[in-house]
């Protein structure tokens, strides 16, 4: 099994990897399908199902789908240009496609289907192209399966191994296999993951790509720490990261500063990222947008607050985290709509704990233990965003996820790597818990805080 670090971590836009980035990617893929088709098209239509329908407005899923059909992609998103194109589409009821003009009225052709659940995944959508009579002549079903990953109905039915590609040196599919390969090779997890990456894409790609990922992450933190105001969406949630950060800076050097203040630093880094995400800013899926703040916060904590920390270890952190994230995605889920927030913030905390443990000198066994501790203590966490927005409880939840990640890494480093619950068992438990969880608590905003907190 191979999942690249650049599949696990994607540069994109907020507020959601599965509900914003995924639909935009799906729409871009549909345009390619149209280009390969012999039909002559006159119009476009889109329908959202399951969680994409129930929380689509709050996640800007309709907007992302329309912009994807207009040719925008998350990695090269231009906010100013997108706004102008979107306004034009709403005014004219048309989308430009390769020099042609296709009918698309957002009021009638962007459909929120709350009644029809597609069978492959909670995040389902259908994209259609029509002829001059308005009849559908091309249709494709897509599933946004979390973290910006998109699969067609056929790809999903074909199974997880359908796009394996060429063999890699260390093809571990479980934590047990990962540890056994580490023992046999004498390599740590980052070294094995690095060998896999280089075998596919080369050393330069890995080095330069890792630098860009961290640059986007840390820039996102800095923007969040410097920006205040009210987040969009109608909840009137106030940005807090800047105010907390300003207070923390003012308190530096005070003799009576409490030791637990370090938790505020971790929280404020994470909250800065997720406030940017909620505002539609540029983030890195880590492994999702809803959990995008945990890893940057943990890594920034390491670099800015841990004596002896070095930027030379950033790549090892990312590689180790990606290895753990790949195991979670392959054997369970990173989608809140499929398994609740345990699959998003829980996975992010496990990945971050593993990365931190690794750069602090942990053995592969201690790294696996760190990931297990962090994930275990997110088991059962629901996804119940108020008004379908990635704001409450998501922003604070990322801060607590970072704190748990650091605590898990520290606990693991205090031991020798031996522990009762294997990471594989914890991942499987998360999968089972997600399967048993009521749909109300899986990113539909039909239960929990979403219905018990007034949102207007």
C-alpha positions as CSV (number, residue, x, y, z in Angstrom):
1,X,0.0,0.0,0.0
2,X,1.4,3.4,-0.9
3,X,-0.2,6.8,-0.3
4,X,2.1,9.7,-1.0
5,X,2.7,12.4,1.5
6,X,1.4,14.8,-1.2
7,X,-1.9,12.8,-1.3
8,X,-2.2,13.0,2.4
9,X,-1.3,16.7,2.6
10,X,-2.9,18.8,-0.2
11,X,-2.7,22.6,-0.6
12,X,-6.3,23.8,-0.9
13,X,-9.0,26.1,0.3
14,X,-11.4,26.2,3.2
15,X,-13.7,25.5,4.7
16,X,-13.8,21.7,4.0
17,X,-11.7,19.2,2.2
18,X,-14.5,16.8,1.7
19,X,-17.3,19.3,1.1
20,X,-15.4,22.1,-0.6
21,X,-12.2,20.8,-2.2
22,X,-13.6,17.4,-3.1
23,X,-16.6,18.7,-5.1
24,X,-14.4,21.2,-6.9
25,X,-12.0,18.3,-7.8
26,X,-14.9,16.2,-8.9
27,X,-16.2,18.9,-11.1
28,X,-12.8,19.4,-12.7
29,X,-12.7,15.6,-13.4
30,X,-16.1,15.8,-15.0
31,X,-14.9,18.5,-17.4
32,X,-12.2,16.1,-18.5
33,X,-14.8,13.4,-19.0
34,X,-16.8,15.8,-21.1
35,X,-13.8,16.7,-23.2
36,X,-13.3,13.0,-24.0
37,X,-16.9,12.5,-24.9
38,X,-18.3,12.5,-28.5
39,X,-21.5,14.3,-27.5
40,X,-22.2,18.0,-28.1
41,X,-23.3,19.6,-24.8
42,X,-25.6,22.5,-24.2
43,X,-26.0,22.6,-20.4
44,X,-24.8,21.3,-17.0
45,X,-26.6,20.1,-13.9
46,X,-25.4,19.0,-10.5
47,X,-27.1,17.2,-7.5
48,X,-25.7,16.9,-4.0
49,X,-26.7,14.0,-1.7
50,X,-26.2,12.9,1.9
51,X,-23.9,15.0,3.9
52,X,-23.0,17.1,0.9
53,X,-26.7,18.2,0.7
54,X,-27.4,18.6,4.5
55,X,-24.4,20.8,5.2
56,X,-23.6,21.9,1.7
57,X,-24.6,25.6,2.2
58,X,-22.5,25.9,5.3
59,X,-19.5,24.2,3.7
60,X,-19.9,26.2,0.4
61,X,-20.3,23.0,-1.5
62,X,-22.6,24.5,-4.1
63,X,-20.2,27.4,-4.7
64,X,-17.2,24.9,-5.0
65,X,-19.1,22.7,-7.4
66,X,-20.0,25.6,-9.6
67,X,-16.5,27.0,-9.6
68,X,-15.1,23.5,-10.4
69,X,-17.4,23.3,-13.4
70,X,-16.1,26.8,-14.4
71,X,-12.5,25.3,-14.4
72,X,-11.2,26.2,-10.9
73,X,-9.1,23.8,-8.9
74,X,-8.2,24.0,-5.2
75,X,-4.4,24.0,-5.7
76,X,-4.5,27.0,-8.1
77,X,-7.5,28.9,-6.6
78,X,-7.6,32.6,-7.3
79,X,-10.2,34.1,-4.9
80,X,-10.7,37.4,-6.7
81,X,-11.1,35.8,-10.1
82,X,-13.4,33.1,-8.6
83,X,-15.7,35.8,-7.2
84,X,-16.0,37.6,-10.5
85,X,-16.7,34.3,-12.4
86,X,-19.3,33.2,-9.8
87,X,-21.1,36.5,-10.1
88,X,-21.2,36.3,-13.9
89,X,-22.6,32.7,-13.7
90,X,-25.4,33.9,-11.3
91,X,-26.2,36.9,-13.6
92,X,-26.1,35.1,-16.9
93,X,-27.1,31.5,-16.0
94,X,-24.3,30.3,-18.2
95,X,-20.8,28.6,-17.7
96,X,-18.0,29.0,-20.2
97,X,-16.5,25.6,-21.3
98,X,-13.6,25.4,-23.7
99,X,-14.8,28.3,-25.8
100,X,-18.5,27.2,-25.7
101,X,-21.3,28.6,-23.5
102,X,-23.3,26.0,-21.5
103,X,-26.6,26.7,-19.8
104,X,-26.3,26.5,-16.0
105,X,-28.8,28.4,-13.7
106,X,-27.6,27.9,-10.1
107,X,-31.2,28.3,-8.9
108,X,-32.5,25.3,-10.8
109,X,-29.4,23.3,-12.0
110,X,-27.7,23.2,-8.5
111,X,-29.8,20.6,-6.7
112,X,-29.8,19.8,-3.0
113,X,-31.3,16.3,-2.9
114,X,-32.0,15.6,0.8
115,X,-34.1,12.4,0.1
116,X,-31.9,10.3,-2.2
117,X,-28.9,8.8,-0.5
118,X,-26.2,7.4,-2.8
119,X,-25.0,4.0,-1.6
120,X,-21.2,4.4,-1.9
121,X,-20.5,7.1,0.7
122,X,-22.2,9.7,2.7
123,X,-20.6,12.4,0.5
124,X,-22.2,11.7,-2.9
125,X,-22.8,13.9,-5.9
126,X,-23.9,13.5,-9.5
127,X,-22.7,15.7,-12.3
128,X,-24.6,15.8,-15.6
129,X,-24.3,17.3,-19.0
130,X,-27.4,17.9,-21.1
131,X,-28.2,18.4,-24.8
132,X,-30.2,21.2,-26.4
133,X,-33.5,19.6,-25.3
134,X,-32.3,19.5,-21.7
135,X,-32.0,15.7,-21.7
136,X,-29.0,14.2,-19.7
137,X,-26.5,12.7,-22.2
138,X,-23.6,12.3,-19.8
139,X,-23.7,11.5,-16.1
140,X,-21.1,10.6,-13.5
141,X,-21.4,9.8,-9.8
142,X,-18.6,11.0,-7.5
143,X,-17.9,10.4,-3.9
144,X,-15.8,12.8,-1.8
145,X,-14.3,10.4,0.6
146,X,-12.4,12.8,2.9
147,X,-9.2,14.8,2.7
148,X,-9.9,16.0,-0.8
149,X,-9.9,12.5,-2.2
150,X,-12.5,11.9,-4.9
151,X,-13.6,8.6,-6.5
152,X,-16.1,7.8,-9.1
153,X,-18.7,5.1,-8.4
154,X,-16.8,2.6,-10.5
155,X,-13.5,3.4,-8.8
156,X,-15.0,3.0,-5.3
157,X,-16.6,-0.3,-6.3
158,X,-13.2,-1.5,-7.7
159,X,-11.7,-1.3,-4.2
160,X,-8.8,0.4,-2.4
161,X,-6.0,-1.4,-4.3
162,X,-7.2,-0.4,-7.8
163,X,-4.6,2.3,-8.2
164,X,-1.7,0.8,-6.4
165,X,0.9,1.5,-9.2
166,X,4.5,0.3,-9.1
167,X,5.9,-1.5,-6.0
168,X,7.6,0.5,-3.3
169,X,10.4,-0.7,-1.0
170,X,8.3,-0.7,2.2
171,X,4.6,-1.5,1.3
172,X,3.2,-1.8,4.8
173,X,-0.6,-1.9,5.1
174,X,-0.7,-2.1,8.9
175,X,1.2,-0.8,11.9
176,X,2.3,-4.3,12.6
177,X,3.8,-4.6,9.2
178,X,5.4,-1.2,9.5
179,X,7.1,-2.1,12.8
180,X,8.2,-5.5,11.4
181,X,9.8,-3.8,8.4
182,X,11.5,-1.2,10.6
183,X,13.0,-4.0,12.7
184,X,14.1,-6.0,9.7
185,X,15.6,-3.0,7.8
186,X,17.0,-1.1,10.8
187,X,15.3,2.1,9.4
188,X,12.9,4.3,11.2
189,X,9.4,5.2,9.9
190,X,10.4,8.4,8.2
191,X,13.3,6.6,6.5
192,X,11.0,3.9,5.1
193,X,8.4,6.5,4.0
194,X,11.2,8.5,2.4
195,X,12.4,5.5,0.4
196,X,8.8,4.9,-0.8
197,X,8.4,8.5,-1.9
198,X,11.7,8.7,-3.7
199,X,11.0,5.5,-5.5
200,X,7.8,7.0,-7.0
201,X,8.6,10.7,-7.4
202,X,12.2,11.4,-6.8
203,X,14.2,13.1,-4.1
204,X,13.9,16.7,-5.4
205,X,10.1,16.4,-5.6
206,X,10.0,15.3,-2.0
207,X,12.3,17.9,-0.7
208,X,10.7,20.9,-2.5
209,X,7.2,19.6,-1.9
210,X,7.8,19.2,1.8
211,X,9.1,22.8,2.0
212,X,6.1,24.1,0.3
213,X,3.7,22.2,2.6
214,X,5.3,23.6,5.7
215,X,5.5,27.1,4.2
216,X,1.7,27.1,3.5
217,X,1.0,25.7,7.0
218,X,3.1,28.3,8.8
219,X,1.9,31.1,6.6
220,X,-1.7,30.1,7.5
221,X,-0.8,30.3,11.2
222,X,0.7,33.7,10.8
223,X,-2.3,35.1,8.8
224,X,-4.7,33.7,11.5
225,X,-2.7,35.3,14.3
226,X,-2.7,38.7,12.6
227,X,-6.4,38.8,11.5
228,X,-9.5,39.6,13.6
229,X,-13.1,40.2,12.8
230,X,-16.2,38.0,12.4
231,X,-16.2,34.8,10.5
232,X,-18.6,34.4,7.5
233,X,-21.6,32.1,7.6
234,X,-24.2,33.8,9.9
235,X,-23.2,32.5,13.3
236,X,-21.3,35.7,14.1
237,X,-18.4,33.8,15.5
238,X,-15.6,36.1,16.5
239,X,-12.0,35.3,15.5
240,X,-10.1,34.9,18.7
241,X,-6.6,33.8,17.7
242,X,-5.2,37.3,17.3
243,X,-6.5,38.5,20.7
244,X,-5.2,35.4,22.5
245,X,-1.8,35.6,20.7
246,X,-1.5,39.3,21.5
247,X,-2.1,38.5,25.2
248,X,0.4,35.7,25.2
249,X,3.1,37.9,23.7
250,X,2.4,40.6,26.3
251,X,2.7,38.0,29.1
252,X,6.1,36.7,27.9
253,X,8.8,37.2,30.4
254,X,6.4,37.5,33.4
255,X,7.8,35.7,36.4
256,X,4.3,34.5,37.5
257,X,3.3,32.9,34.1
258,X,1.6,29.5,34.8
259,X,3.2,26.4,33.2
260,X,-0.1,25.4,31.6
261,X,0.1,28.6,29.4
262,X,2.0,26.4,26.9
263,X,-1.4,24.8,26.2
264,X,-2.7,28.2,25.1
265,X,0.2,28.5,22.6
266,X,-0.7,25.2,21.1
267,X,-4.4,26.1,21.0
268,X,-3.8,29.5,19.4
269,X,-1.7,28.1,16.6
270,X,-4.4,25.6,15.8
271,X,-7.2,28.1,16.1
272,X,-5.4,30.5,13.8
273,X,-5.4,27.8,11.1
274,X,-9.0,26.8,11.5
275,X,-10.2,30.4,11.6
276,X,-8.5,30.9,8.3
277,X,-10.1,27.7,7.0
278,X,-13.5,28.9,8.2
279,X,-13.0,32.1,6.2
280,X,-12.2,30.2,3.0
281,X,-8.4,30.8,3.2
282,X,-5.6,28.6,1.9
283,X,-4.8,25.6,4.1
284,X,-3.2,22.2,3.9
285,X,-5.4,19.1,4.4
286,X,-3.8,17.4,7.4
287,X,-5.5,15.1,6.8
288,X,-8.6,17.2,6.3
289,X,-9.5,20.8,6.3
290,X,-11.7,20.4,9.4
291,X,-8.7,19.0,11.2
292,X,-6.1,21.2,9.4
293,X,-4.9,23.0,12.5
294,X,-3.7,20.1,14.7
295,X,-0.5,19.3,12.8
296,X,0.7,22.8,12.0
297,X,0.1,23.7,15.7
298,X,2.1,20.7,16.9
299,X,4.9,21.3,14.5
300,X,5.0,25.0,15.3
301,X,5.0,24.2,19.0
302,X,8.1,21.9,18.4
303,X,9.9,24.6,16.4
304,X,9.2,27.6,18.6
305,X,9.1,26.1,22.1
306,X,11.2,22.9,22.3
307,X,14.9,23.4,23.1
308,X,17.1,22.0,20.4
309,X,14.3,21.9,17.7
310,X,15.5,22.1,14.1
311,X,13.8,22.9,10.8
312,X,15.9,20.1,9.4
313,X,13.4,17.7,11.1
314,X,10.3,19.1,9.4
315,X,10.5,16.5,6.6
316,X,10.8,13.6,9.0
317,X,7.8,14.9,10.9
318,X,5.7,15.1,7.8
319,X,6.8,11.7,6.5
320,X,6.1,10.0,9.8
321,X,2.7,11.7,10.1
322,X,1.8,10.7,6.5
323,X,2.8,7.1,7.2
324,X,0.3,7.0,10.1
325,X,-2.3,8.9,8.2
326,X,-2.1,6.4,5.3
327,X,-2.7,3.5,7.7
328,X,-5.8,5.2,9.1
329,X,-7.2,6.1,5.7
330,X,-6.5,2.6,4.2
331,X,-7.9,0.6,7.1
332,X,-10.7,3.0,8.4
333,X,-11.5,6.5,7.3
334,X,-10.5,10.2,7.6
335,X,-14.0,11.4,6.7
336,X,-16.2,13.0,9.3
337,X,-19.3,12.2,7.1
338,X,-18.3,8.5,7.2
339,X,-17.0,8.0,10.8
340,X,-17.5,11.3,12.8
341,X,-14.8,13.7,14.0
342,X,-12.8,10.8,15.5
343,X,-11.8,10.2,11.8
344,X,-10.7,13.8,11.4
345,X,-9.3,15.4,14.5
346,X,-8.6,12.0,16.0
347,X,-6.6,11.0,12.9
348,X,-4.8,14.4,12.9
349,X,-3.9,14.0,16.5
350,X,-2.5,10.5,15.9
351,X,-0.5,11.7,12.9
352,X,0.8,14.7,14.8
353,X,1.7,12.7,17.9
354,X,3.7,10.3,15.7
355,X,5.5,13.1,13.9
356,X,6.4,14.8,17.2
357,X,7.5,11.6,18.8
358,X,9.8,10.8,15.8
359,X,11.6,14.2,15.8
360,X,12.1,14.0,19.5
361,X,14.0,10.8,19.0
362,X,11.4,8.2,19.5
363,X,11.8,4.6,18.3
364,X,9.3,3.2,15.7
365,X,7.6,1.4,18.6
366,X,7.3,4.6,20.6
367,X,6.0,6.4,17.5
368,X,3.3,3.7,17.0
369,X,2.5,4.0,20.7
370,X,2.1,7.8,20.5
371,X,-0.2,7.5,17.5
372,X,-2.3,4.9,19.3
373,X,-2.6,7.0,22.5
374,X,-3.8,10.1,20.6
375,X,-6.3,8.2,18.5
376,X,-7.6,6.1,21.4
377,X,-8.7,9.2,23.3
378,X,-10.7,10.6,20.4
379,X,-12.7,7.4,19.8
380,X,-16.4,8.1,19.6
381,X,-16.1,11.8,18.9
382,X,-19.0,13.0,16.8
383,X,-19.1,15.5,14.0
384,X,-22.0,17.9,14.7
385,X,-21.1,21.3,13.3
386,X,-23.5,24.1,14.2
387,X,-25.3,25.3,11.0
388,X,-23.1,23.0,9.0
389,X,-20.2,25.5,9.3
390,X,-16.6,24.4,10.2
391,X,-16.5,26.7,13.2
392,X,-18.3,25.4,16.3
393,X,-17.0,23.1,17.8
394,X,-14.4,22.6,15.1
395,X,-12.0,25.5,15.7
396,X,-11.5,24.9,19.4
397,X,-11.5,21.1,18.8
398,X,-8.3,21.5,16.8
399,X,-6.6,23.3,19.7
400,X,-7.5,20.4,22.0
401,X,-6.4,17.9,19.4
402,X,-2.9,19.5,19.3
403,X,-2.7,19.4,23.1
404,X,-3.6,15.7,23.1
405,X,-1.0,15.1,20.3
406,X,1.8,16.6,22.4
407,X,0.7,14.8,25.5
408,X,0.5,11.5,23.7
409,X,4.0,11.9,22.2
410,X,5.4,12.8,25.7
411,X,3.7,9.8,27.3
412,X,5.0,7.4,24.6
413,X,8.6,8.8,25.1
414,X,8.3,8.0,28.8
415,X,7.9,4.4,27.9
416,X,9.8,1.8,25.9
417,X,7.1,1.4,23.2
418,X,5.4,-1.7,24.7
419,X,1.7,-1.2,25.4
420,X,-1.5,-3.1,25.6
421,X,-3.6,-1.7,22.7
422,X,-1.9,-1.9,19.2
423,X,-2.5,1.0,16.8
424,X,-4.1,-1.5,14.4
425,X,-6.7,-2.4,17.0
426,X,-7.4,1.2,17.7
427,X,-7.8,2.0,14.0
428,X,-10.2,-0.9,13.6
429,X,-12.1,0.2,16.7
430,X,-12.5,3.7,15.1
431,X,-13.8,2.1,11.9
432,X,-16.3,0.0,13.8
433,X,-17.4,2.9,16.0
434,X,-17.9,5.0,12.9
435,X,-20.0,2.3,11.2
436,X,-22.2,2.1,14.4
437,X,-22.5,5.8,14.8
438,X,-25.9,7.4,14.1
439,X,-26.0,9.4,10.9
440,X,-27.1,12.4,13.0
441,X,-23.6,12.7,14.3
442,X,-21.7,12.3,11.0
443,X,-21.5,15.8,9.5
444,X,-25.2,16.1,8.7
445,X,-25.9,18.8,11.4
446,X,-29.0,16.8,12.4
447,X,-27.9,16.0,16.0
448,X,-25.7,17.1,18.9
449,X,-24.6,20.7,19.2
450,X,-26.0,21.4,15.7
451,X,-29.5,21.1,17.0
452,X,-29.0,22.1,20.7
453,X,-27.3,25.4,20.0
454,X,-29.4,28.3,18.5
455,X,-27.7,29.1,15.1
456,X,-29.6,32.2,14.0
